[in-house]
Every structure is written in C-alpha cells, then in structure tokens.
C-alpha cells in the first residue's frame, strides 16, 4: 500500500489566494482526519470524517476553512482567502476505525502564505 | 474529558543510554493509548499501541511501553539509544467516544 498520499508537498501562495490541499487515504480506512502543525500551537485537529461524513469540525479555525470528502478515496481542505497566519504543515491521516487502530499519517503539505 | 500530558518537552540522552519518555493520561473510560514518532519533515508514524491485550507493549525500533492503570501512565522506553532515534515523540489517547487526543510532544536528542 502506498500509504496516505497528500498533495502538494509544498505550497507557496500569496495572501488572499485560494489554497486547496488534497488527500488520498488508505483503501479500506473509513476515518479521515485533517491536522495542522505549527511550532506555536503544536498539532491541532481541524476536522474528521467517518464514512465520508464530517463528524467533528470544531477545530476548523474560521469560515475561511472548509473540507470535503466526496468519496472514500479523496478529501480536500480548502482555505479561501488564505492569510499569512495559515502558514503551517497540514497533515491528513486515516484509520480503519476511529478508536483502536491508530492513525496512518501522510507526509504533509507545507503551506507558506506570503 | 480525556487528556494526555507528556512530561518534559525536551529529553537529551547519550548514545547507548536508556531512553525514557513520560506520558500520563486522564480518562473516565478504559483508554487506547499510542506512541507516535515524527522525524524531521515527515508525518507521524505509529510506534506502538495499547489496546488492553497486554500491559507491556513492544513496538518498532526496539521501543516498548508499559500501561500502568494505577499510575495512569504509559511511558515509552528503549534500553539503548541510537543516533537515529532523535525525533519528536507523541503520546495519544483514544476512547470509544471518538477522535484521538495528542500530547504536546517530546523532542528526543541523542548525543554521540
């Protein structure tokens, strides 16, 4: 298995632009998580899906952030408009089950907003 | 509410010395506990997990952790540190309520 695949690996964009991050979970995993990691705030859960349905989006910082999972093999995290404070590494992770199997993380997307 | 506390944001050991990374948890229901490792510029990787089958859990790269309910702890150990163990380590907790709660992480430095 190729693992959790994220694209792009690096993204540099100007403030105000729309950014879309993509994730392909491991086949057969029914839970998908989006995390953000920064030096100041550490690892933050933004949103998670179970069977393609958003279960908890309480971590989404504001309305500029949105996430979708149109099918079991694809999810997107969109920021519109982007701001410099959104600069971070964004990770996608998937799991066979929400509780006991642990997560498989992708390699992350390093976003820089200038 | 559930929580995870990692004691010590930075731990430094000499190569060949014992590694001990501390994790305490709080949970009102039986927890599932995990340790993850993150190398620079990579995602988190699962090291080991406790799911109530055995209190001493062995993971990859020679690491192990012991679940101690009476102490609400799940400390990570390795008998002999290697330079390649230098990374950030995260303890995490799941319950049947859903999503994982992660600790703040401990950065392990290994000195030659």
Interface residues (C-beta under 8 A of the other chain):
Chain A: X4 X33 X42 X43 X45 X48 X55 X56 X91 X93 X98 X99 X100 X101 X102 X103 X104 X105 X106 X107 X108
Chain B: X32 X34 X36 X42 X43 X44 X45 X46 X49 X51 X90 X94 X95 X96 X98 X99 X100 X102 X104 X105
